[in-house]
Amino acid sequence: MNTDLVSRTGLMPDQIIPQSTPADVLEVTVERALVAVRPSNLADPLSTVRRAEESLRDALRRTDVGSDDALVQAVACVEAACEHLRYFELQEARLLLVAARGQLVRSHAGHT
């Protein structure tokens, strides 16, 4: 089992029960994209990176940020990461996805 990546719930992304909010879906998608674009996971880089980008863009389309500033910042980071993935700038994309993950955690903390 890959233990490098654990969500805020303490579960691996594949163990998480389908989420009820688009922000939760975005969080899981960000976690999966981070795993997918790790250099050690890029056996077929073109396909892997394209799938990660498409998944992120799909999750973005379903996310309504409302007045949540942290979620606005997370969405901006994910959008920028998608642009970097488009040009296979993986290091930059990963950095932005990590920043998005931090903002998503901040967003959740504001709703508890």
C-alpha positions in Angstrom: 0.0 0.0 0.0 1.3 3.5 -0.9 1.5 5.4 2.4 3.1 8.5 0.9 -0.3 10.2 0.6 -3.0 10.3 3.2 -5.9 12.8 3.1 -7.0 14.9 6.1 -9.3 12.0 7.1 -6.4 9.7 7.5 -7.6 7.5 4.6 -6.0 6.8 1.3 -7.9 8.6 -1.5 -9.3 5.3 -2.7 -10.7 4.4 0.7 -12.7 7.6 1.1 -16.5 7.1 0.8 -17.8 9.3 -2.1 -18.0 12.8 -0.8 -21.1 15.0 -0.6 -19.6 18.3 -1.7 -17.7 19.4 -4.8 -15.0 20.8 -2.5 -14.5 17.3 -1.1 -14.4 15.8 -4.6 -11.8 18.5 -5.6 -9.7 17.5 -2.6 -9.7 13.8 -3.5 -8.9 14.7 -7.1 -6.0 16.8 -6.0 -4.7 14.0 -3.9 -5.0 11.5 -6.8 -3.3 13.9 -9.2 -0.4 14.4 -6.8 0.1 10.6 -6.7 -0.3 10.3 -10.5 2.3 12.9 -11.5 5.0 11.7 -9.1 8.1 10.9 -11.2 8.1 7.3 -10.0 4.6 6.8 -11.3 5.1 8.0 -14.9 5.5 4.8 -16.9 3.3 6.4 -19.6 3.8 10.2 -18.9 1.6 11.5 -21.7 -1.4 9.5 -20.8 -1.0 9.8 -17.0 -0.5 13.6 -17.1 -3.4 14.1 -19.5 -5.8 12.0 -17.3 -4.7 13.9 -14.2 -5.3 17.3 -15.9 -8.8 16.1 -17.2 -9.8 14.9 -13.8 -8.8 18.2 -12.2 -10.6 20.2 -14.8 -13.7 18.1 -14.3 -13.6 18.6 -10.5 -13.1 22.4 -11.0 -16.2 22.6 -13.2 -18.3 21.1 -10.4 -16.8 23.3 -7.6 -18.7 26.4 -6.5 -16.5 28.5 -4.4 -19.1 30.8 -3.0 -17.7 33.2 -0.4 -15.0 30.8 0.9 -11.7 32.6 0.4 -9.6 29.5 1.1 -11.6 27.5 -1.5 -11.1 30.4 -4.0 -7.4 30.2 -3.4 -7.5 26.4 -3.8 -9.3 26.6 -7.1 -6.9 29.2 -8.4 -4.0 26.9 -7.5 -5.6 23.9 -9.2 -6.3 26.0 -12.3 -2.7 27.1 -12.5 -1.6 23.5 -11.9 -3.7 22.4 -14.9 -1.9 24.9 -17.1 1.5 23.5 -16.0 0.3 19.9 -16.6 -0.7 20.9 -20.1 3.0 21.7 -20.8 4.3 18.8 -18.7 5.8 21.2 -16.1 5.4 18.6 -13.4 7.4 20.2 -10.7 5.5 23.4 -10.9 2.2 21.6 -11.1 3.0 19.5 -8.0 3.9 22.6 -6.1 0.6 24.2 -6.9 -1.3 21.1 -6.1 0.3 20.9 -2.7 -0.6 24.6 -2.1 -4.2 23.8 -3.2 -4.3 20.9 -0.7 -3.3 23.3 2.0 -6.0 25.8 1.1 -8.6 22.9 1.0 -7.6 22.0 4.5 -8.0 25.6 5.5 -11.4 25.7 3.8 -12.5 22.6 5.8 -11.3 24.1 9.0 -13.4 27.2 8.4 -16.5 25.0 8.0 -16.2 23.0 11.2 
